[in-house]
Amino acid sequence: MKKIDKNNKSFEDIKHIDENGVEFWYARELMPVLQYSNWQNFEKTINKAKMSCQNSDISVFEHFIDINKLSKRANNAEVKISDYKLTRYACYLIAQNGDSRKKVIALAQTYFAVQTRKQEISEKEYSMLTEDEKRFYQRDLTRKGNYSLNQTAKNAGVKNFDKFHNSGYKGLYNGETADDIAKRKGLRYREDILDNMGSDELIANLFRISQTEQRLKRDKVDTEKKACDTHNKIGKIVRKAIKEAGRNYARRFTYA
């Protein structure tokens, strides 16, 4: 998703994973991303969210875990401050009870609404999502797909991952690298191009990613050059398939 606050933090940037592989967020880190500058005001929103949780007969203590932290002051003195360890559902409720006048709150509502759904949704459910919800859903799948592809590419001998990923982009985007795509989209330095794609474009990239991983495994690719060539070839195949899908469909992709 797009960077959304002055510190260039997104909901993904502040996500943590515990020892059991479960994701969570700290309220103190979520506060500035949701553009709250005062903890007391933000805690009022948290309390409203806790009440919503309770009214739904869902355990507040499982989703809003009270914790204490040590915080350094300007004079280097450490003081104990209160915080919360939040589940995805807790973050969603906080967004639902936040200041609706803020654009970032609407983004948070959409993001956490999709994140709290099951990892796999039916075609009917997907068709009922808004474009933003589809985009967030596909971005999550793409992120996971890239992680899996990186593991497979590493086993295939890839060390230069920028070169490897650009090989795929060049195939799909008619010779464009990730930097070229970013410039065409008018993105800032180091802003993720995948965070700035519509759902259809993300689907095309997800297909490229999954098919490349399968081909690397099936062909037992064992050198970086072969892996890059494979990624480029799959990118071209996906590009060709999109163009052959029809003029109207292809127009939805700026690169087709």
C-alpha positions as a Markdown table, in Angstrom:
| # | Residue | x | y | z |
|---|---|---|---|---|
| 1 | Met | 0.0 | 0.0 | 0.0 |
| 2 | Lys | 1.1 | 3.6 | -0.4 |
| 3 | Lys | 3.2 | 5.3 | 2.3 |
| 4 | Ile | 0.7 | 7.3 | 4.2 |
| 5 | Asp | 2.3 | 9.5 | 6.9 |
| 6 | Lys | 5.1 | 12.0 | 7.2 |
| 7 | Asn | 7.5 | 9.4 | 8.5 |
| 8 | Asn | 6.9 | 7.2 | 5.5 |
| 9 | Lys | 5.5 | 4.4 | 7.6 |
| 10 | Ser | 2.8 | 2.0 | 6.4 |
| 11 | Phe | 0.7 | -0.6 | 8.2 |
| 12 | Glu | 3.1 | -3.3 | 6.9 |
| 13 | Asp | 6.2 | -1.4 | 8.0 |
| 14 | Ile | 5.1 | -1.5 | 11.7 |
| 15 | Lys | 3.7 | -5.1 | 11.7 |
| 16 | His | 5.5 | -7.5 | 14.0 |
| 17 | Ile | 5.5 | -11.3 | 13.9 |
| 18 | Asp | 5.7 | -13.3 | 17.2 |
| 19 | Glu | 7.5 | -16.6 | 17.9 |
| 20 | Asn | 4.4 | -18.5 | 16.7 |
| 21 | Gly | 4.3 | -16.7 | 13.3 |
| 22 | Val | 1.3 | -14.6 | 14.4 |
| 23 | Glu | 1.3 | -10.9 | 13.3 |
| 24 | Phe | 0.5 | -8.1 | 15.6 |
| 25 | Trp | 0.9 | -4.3 | 16.0 |
| 26 | Tyr | 1.9 | -2.0 | 18.9 |
| 27 | Ala | -0.6 | 0.8 | 19.6 |
| 28 | Arg | 2.2 | 3.3 | 20.2 |
| 29 | Glu | 3.5 | 2.6 | 16.7 |
| 30 | Leu | 0.1 | 2.6 | 15.1 |
| 31 | Met | -0.8 | 6.0 | 16.7 |
| 32 | Pro | 1.4 | 8.2 | 14.4 |
| 33 | Val | 0.6 | 6.2 | 11.3 |
| 34 | Leu | -3.1 | 7.0 | 12.0 |
| 35 | Gln | -2.0 | 10.6 | 12.4 |
| 36 | Tyr | -2.7 | 10.9 | 16.1 |
| 37 | Ser | -0.2 | 13.1 | 18.0 |
| 38 | Asn | -1.5 | 12.6 | 21.5 |
| 39 | Trp | -1.6 | 9.3 | 23.3 |
| 40 | Gln | -4.5 | 10.4 | 25.5 |
| 41 | Asn | -6.7 | 11.1 | 22.5 |
| 42 | Phe | -5.6 | 7.9 | 20.8 |
| 43 | Glu | -6.4 | 5.9 | 23.9 |
| 44 | Lys | -10.0 | 7.2 | 23.8 |
| 45 | Thr | -10.3 | 5.7 | 20.4 |
| 46 | Ile | -8.8 | 2.4 | 21.7 |
| 47 | Asn | -11.3 | 2.4 | 24.5 |
| 48 | Lys | -14.2 | 2.8 | 22.0 |
| 49 | Ala | -12.7 | -0.1 | 20.0 |
| 50 | Lys | -12.5 | -2.3 | 23.1 |
| 51 | Met | -16.2 | -1.5 | 23.8 |
| 52 | Ser | -17.1 | -2.5 | 20.2 |
| 53 | Cys | -15.2 | -5.7 | 20.7 |
| 54 | Gln | -17.0 | -6.4 | 24.0 |
| 55 | Asn | -20.4 | -5.7 | 22.4 |
| 56 | Ser | -19.7 | -8.3 | 19.8 |
| 57 | Asp | -19.1 | -10.9 | 22.5 |
| 58 | Ile | -15.5 | -11.2 | 21.5 |
| 59 | Ser | -12.7 | -11.4 | 24.2 |
| 60 | Val | -11.2 | -8.0 | 24.6 |
| 61 | Phe | -8.2 | -9.4 | 26.4 |
| 62 | Glu | -7.3 | -11.6 | 23.4 |
| 63 | His | -7.2 | -8.7 | 21.0 |
| 64 | Phe | -6.0 | -5.8 | 23.2 |
| 65 | Ile | -3.2 | -7.1 | 25.3 |
| 66 | Asp | -2.0 | -4.6 | 27.9 |
| 67 | Ile | 1.8 | -4.2 | 28.1 |
| 68 | Asn | 4.3 | -1.8 | 29.6 |
| 69 | Lys | 7.4 | -0.4 | 28.0 |
| 70 | Leu | 10.5 | 1.6 | 29.0 |
| 71 | Ser | 10.7 | 4.9 | 27.1 |
| 72 | Lys | 13.7 | 7.2 | 27.1 |
| 73 | Arg | 13.2 | 10.9 | 27.8 |
| 74 | Ala | 15.3 | 13.8 | 26.5 |
| 75 | Asn | 17.5 | 13.5 | 29.6 |
| 76 | Asn | 18.0 | 9.8 | 28.9 |
| 77 | Ala | 15.9 | 8.9 | 31.9 |
| 78 | Glu | 13.8 | 5.8 | 31.4 |
| 79 | Val | 10.1 | 5.8 | 32.3 |
| 80 | Lys | 7.5 | 3.1 | 32.1 |
| 81 | Ile | 4.7 | 3.8 | 29.7 |
| 82 | Ser | 1.6 | 1.8 | 28.8 |
| 83 | Asp | 1.0 | 0.2 | 25.4 |
| 84 | Tyr | -1.1 | -2.4 | 23.7 |
| 85 | Lys | -0.2 | -5.4 | 21.6 |
| 86 | Leu | -3.0 | -5.5 | 19.0 |
| 87 | Thr | -4.3 | -8.2 | 16.7 |
| 88 | Arg | -5.5 | -7.4 | 13.2 |
| 89 | Tyr | -9.1 | -7.4 | 14.4 |
| 90 | Ala | -8.2 | -4.9 | 17.2 |
| 91 | Cys | -6.5 | -2.6 | 14.6 |
| 92 | Tyr | -9.6 | -2.8 | 12.4 |
| 93 | Leu | -11.9 | -1.8 | 15.3 |
| 94 | Ile | -9.6 | 1.1 | 16.2 |
| 95 | Ala | -9.8 | 2.3 | 12.6 |
| 96 | Gln | -13.6 | 1.9 | 12.6 |
| 97 | Asn | -13.8 | 4.1 | 15.7 |
| 98 | Gly | -11.2 | 6.6 | 14.5 |
| 99 | Asp | -11.6 | 10.1 | 13.2 |
| 100 | Ser | -13.5 | 9.5 | 9.9 |
| 101 | Arg | -12.4 | 13.0 | 8.6 |
| 102 | Lys | -8.9 | 11.6 | 8.1 |
| 103 | Lys | -8.2 | 10.0 | 4.8 |
| 104 | Val | -5.7 | 7.6 | 6.5 |
| 105 | Ile | -8.5 | 6.2 | 8.7 |
| 106 | Ala | -10.4 | 5.2 | 5.6 |
| 107 | Leu | -7.3 | 3.5 | 4.3 |
| 108 | Ala | -6.8 | 1.7 | 7.6 |
| 109 | Gln | -10.4 | 0.5 | 7.6 |
| 110 | Thr | -10.0 | -1.0 | 4.2 |
| 111 | Tyr | -6.6 | -2.5 | 4.9 |
| 112 | Phe | -7.5 | -4.2 | 8.2 |
| 113 | Ala | -10.9 | -5.3 | 6.9 |
| 114 | Val | -9.3 | -7.3 | 4.2 |
| 115 | Gln | -6.5 | -8.5 | 6.4 |
| 116 | Thr | -8.9 | -9.9 | 8.9 |
| 117 | Arg | -10.7 | -12.0 | 6.3 |
| 118 | Lys | -9.7 | -15.6 | 5.6 |
| 119 | Gln | -6.6 | -16.0 | 3.4 |
| 120 | Glu | -8.6 | -17.6 | 0.7 |
| 121 | Ile | -12.0 | -16.1 | -0.3 |
| 122 | Ser | -14.5 | -17.4 | -2.8 |
| 123 | Glu | -14.9 | -16.0 | -6.3 |
| 124 | Lys | -18.3 | -14.6 | -5.2 |
| 125 | Glu | -16.9 | -12.9 | -2.2 |
| 126 | Tyr | -14.0 | -11.5 | -4.2 |
| 127 | Ser | -16.4 | -10.0 | -6.8 |
| 128 | Met | -18.2 | -8.1 | -4.1 |
| 129 | Leu | -15.0 | -6.4 | -2.9 |
| 130 | Thr | -14.3 | -2.8 | -3.8 |
| 131 | Glu | -11.3 | -2.0 | -6.0 |
| 132 | Asp | -9.3 | -0.9 | -3.0 |
| 133 | Glu | -10.2 | -4.1 | -1.1 |
| 134 | Lys | -9.3 | -6.2 | -4.2 |
| 135 | Arg | -6.0 | -4.3 | -4.4 |
| 136 | Phe | -5.1 | -4.9 | -0.8 |
| 137 | Tyr | -6.0 | -8.6 | -1.0 |
| 138 | Gln | -4.0 | -9.1 | -4.2 |
| 139 | Arg | -1.1 | -7.1 | -2.7 |
| 140 | Asp | -1.0 | -9.4 | 0.3 |
| 141 | Leu | -1.0 | -12.5 | -2.0 |
| 142 | Thr | 1.8 | -10.9 | -4.1 |
| 143 | Arg | 3.9 | -10.2 | -1.1 |
| 144 | Lys | 3.7 | -13.8 | 0.0 |
| 145 | Gly | 4.3 | -15.0 | -3.5 |
| 146 | Asn | 7.5 | -12.9 | -3.8 |
| 147 | Tyr | 8.8 | -14.3 | -0.5 |
| 148 | Ser | 8.3 | -17.9 | -1.7 |
| 149 | Leu | 9.8 | -17.1 | -5.1 |
| 150 | Asn | 12.9 | -15.6 | -3.3 |
| 151 | Gln | 13.4 | -18.8 | -1.4 |
| 152 | Thr | 13.2 | -20.9 | -4.6 |
| 153 | Ala | 15.4 | -18.5 | -6.5 |
| 154 | Lys | 18.0 | -18.6 | -3.7 |
| 155 | Asn | 18.1 | -22.4 | -4.0 |
| 156 | Ala | 18.5 | -22.1 | -7.7 |
| 157 | Gly | 21.7 | -20.1 | -7.2 |
| 158 | Val | 20.4 | -16.5 | -7.4 |
| 159 | Lys | 22.5 | -14.0 | -5.4 |
| 160 | Asn | 21.7 | -10.8 | -7.2 |
| 161 | Phe | 18.0 | -10.5 | -6.5 |
| 162 | Asp | 17.6 | -7.1 | -8.1 |
| 163 | Lys | 18.8 | -8.5 | -11.4 |
| 164 | Phe | 16.6 | -11.5 | -11.0 |
| 165 | His | 13.4 | -9.5 | -10.3 |
| 166 | Asn | 14.2 | -7.0 | -13.0 |
| 167 | Ser | 14.5 | -9.9 | -15.5 |
| 168 | Gly | 10.8 | -10.7 | -14.7 |
| 169 | Tyr | 9.7 | -7.1 | -14.9 |
| 170 | Lys | 11.5 | -6.7 | -18.3 |
| 171 | Gly | 9.6 | -9.6 | -19.7 |
| 172 | Leu | 6.2 | -8.4 | -18.5 |
| 173 | Tyr | 6.8 | -4.7 | -19.0 |
| 174 | Asn | 8.4 | -4.8 | -22.5 |
| 175 | Gly | 11.9 | -4.1 | -21.3 |
| 176 | Glu | 11.2 | -1.8 | -18.3 |
| 177 | Thr | 13.1 | -2.4 | -15.0 |
| 178 | Ala | 11.5 | -1.7 | -11.6 |
| 179 | Asp | 13.1 | 1.7 | -11.6 |
| 180 | Asp | 11.7 | 2.5 | -15.1 |
| 181 | Ile | 8.2 | 1.4 | -13.9 |
| 182 | Ala | 8.5 | 3.6 | -10.8 |
| 183 | Lys | 9.5 | 6.6 | -12.9 |
| 184 | Arg | 6.6 | 6.1 | -15.3 |
| 185 | Lys | 4.3 | 5.9 | -12.3 |
| 186 | Gly | 5.8 | 9.1 | -10.8 |
| 187 | Leu | 6.8 | 7.4 | -7.6 |
| 188 | Arg | 9.2 | 8.7 | -5.0 |
| 189 | Tyr | 12.6 | 7.1 | -4.4 |
| 190 | Arg | 12.3 | 3.6 | -2.9 |
| 191 | Glu | 8.5 | 3.6 | -3.0 |
| 192 | Asp | 7.4 | 0.1 | -3.8 |
| 193 | Ile | 5.9 | -0.2 | -7.3 |
| 194 | Leu | 3.7 | -3.1 | -6.2 |
| 195 | Asp | 2.1 | -0.9 | -3.6 |
| 196 | Asn | 1.0 | 1.4 | -6.5 |
| 197 | Met | -0.8 | -1.1 | -8.8 |
| 198 | Gly | -4.4 | -1.8 | -9.3 |
| 199 | Ser | -5.8 | -5.3 | -8.6 |
| 200 | Asp | -5.6 | -6.4 | -12.3 |
| 201 | Glu | -2.0 | -5.4 | -12.6 |
| 202 | Leu | -1.2 | -7.2 | -9.3 |
| 203 | Ile | -2.9 | -10.3 | -10.6 |
| 204 | Ala | -0.7 | -10.3 | -13.6 |
| 205 | Asn | 2.4 | -10.0 | -11.4 |
| 206 | Leu | 1.2 | -12.7 | -9.1 |
| 207 | Phe | 0.8 | -15.0 | -12.1 |
| 208 | Arg | 4.3 | -14.1 | -13.2 |
| 209 | Ile | 5.7 | -14.8 | -9.8 |
| 210 | Ser | 3.9 | -18.2 | -9.3 |
| 211 | Gln | 4.6 | -19.5 | -12.8 |
| 212 | Thr | 8.3 | -18.6 | -12.4 |
| 213 | Glu | 8.6 | -20.4 | -9.1 |
| 214 | Gln | 7.0 | -23.5 | -10.6 |
| 215 | Arg | 9.3 | -23.4 | -13.6 |
| 216 | Leu | 12.4 | -23.0 | -11.5 |
| 217 | Lys | 11.4 | -26.1 | -9.5 |
| 218 | Arg | 10.2 | -28.2 | -12.4 |
| 219 | Asp | 13.3 | -27.5 | -14.6 |
| 220 | Lys | 15.6 | -27.8 | -11.5 |
| 221 | Val | 17.3 | -24.5 | -12.4 |
| 222 | Asp | 20.7 | -24.3 | -10.7 |
| 223 | Thr | 22.4 | -21.1 | -11.9 |
| 224 | Glu | 21.6 | -17.4 | -11.6 |
| 225 | Lys | 21.7 | -16.9 | -15.4 |
| 226 | Lys | 19.2 | -19.7 | -16.0 |
| 227 | Ala | 16.9 | -18.3 | -13.3 |
| 228 | Cys | 17.0 | -14.8 | -14.7 |
| 229 | Asp | 16.3 | -16.2 | -18.2 |
| 230 | Thr | 13.4 | -18.2 | -16.9 |
| 231 | His | 11.9 | -15.2 | -15.1 |
| 232 | Asn | 12.2 | -13.1 | -18.2 |
| 233 | Lys | 10.6 | -15.8 | -20.4 |
| 234 | Ile | 7.7 | -16.2 | -18.0 |
| 235 | Gly | 7.2 | -12.4 | -17.9 |
| 236 | Lys | 7.0 | -12.3 | -21.7 |
| 237 | Ile | 4.5 | -15.2 | -21.7 |
| 238 | Val | 2.2 | -13.4 | -19.3 |
| 239 | Arg | 2.5 | -10.2 | -21.3 |
| 240 | Lys | 1.5 | -12.0 | -24.5 |
| 241 | Ala | -1.4 | -13.7 | -22.7 |
| 242 | Ile | -2.7 | -10.3 | -21.5 |
| 243 | Lys | -2.5 | -8.8 | -25.0 |
| 244 | Glu | -4.3 | -11.8 | -26.5 |
| 245 | Ala | -7.0 | -11.5 | -23.9 |
| 246 | Gly | -8.5 | -8.7 | -25.9 |
| 247 | Arg | -8.0 | -5.0 | -26.6 |
| 248 | Asn | -10.4 | -3.8 | -23.9 |
| 249 | Tyr | -8.9 | -6.0 | -21.2 |
| 250 | Ala | -5.3 | -5.0 | -22.2 |
| 251 | Arg | -6.2 | -1.3 | -21.9 |
| 252 | Arg | -6.5 | -1.8 | -18.1 |
| 253 | Phe | -2.8 | -2.3 | -18.0 |
| 254 | Thr | -0.6 | 0.7 | -18.7 |
| 255 | Tyr | 2.1 | -1.6 | -20.0 |
| 256 | Ala | 0.1 | -3.7 | -22.4 |
